Amino acid sequence: MIVLSAFRYRIYPKSEQEKRLNRSMLLLCQLYNDLKAEDMRRYRKEHKSISLTRFRALALDARKQDDQLQDIHSQVVQNVGDRIHGAFKNFFEGRARFPRWKKPHRYNSLTYPQSGFKLSPRKGLYLSSLGYVRIFVHRPLLGMVKHLTIKREVGECGMPSSSRRGTHPTRALSKRCPLRG
């Protein structure tokens, strides 16, 4: 049985790292708005929406053409395509309103879906293009981190992450049922 766990830690980037992180979020916000504009243009012209694969390809093409986007990990850039695709999908299925244009001060997170990060007990959190960032680990991390999000909040940065770990099924049952026959 696989158990998903979510953890949230506070990170303490240096001033230069924080500037690069803010710059990355600004570039990703602009990319989000560009992808939204492209989807709206295509929908008006052909009455078709862009697929998830095409959104990811457009994001990677934009990364190839822009020197500043090349400093950001490729999967983080692709995740912007995932976000805009999810926003349009939710709109067309009636679960949400039409996706809004993102303002730079409201685009507050970036996500590493699989790689580009490493958590070391001695050195801290390694993020591609930022280097090692100091982190306060207030409780032990269980399992292996599969998904990492850097979130900017008022005056601080956080690291919500999700991890997967396996548990033995009888052990999980014994915790629920203390009396076994």
Protein Blocks (a to p, Z undefined) as FASTA:
>chain_A
ZZdddddddddddfklmmmmmmmmmmmmmmmmmmmmmmmmmmmmnopacdfklmmmmmmm
mmmmpmklmmpcfklmmmmmmmmmmmmmmmmnopaccdddddfklmcbdcdfkgopacdf
knopadehklpaddddfbdcehjdfbdcddddehiacddddddddddfklmmmmmmmbaZ
Z
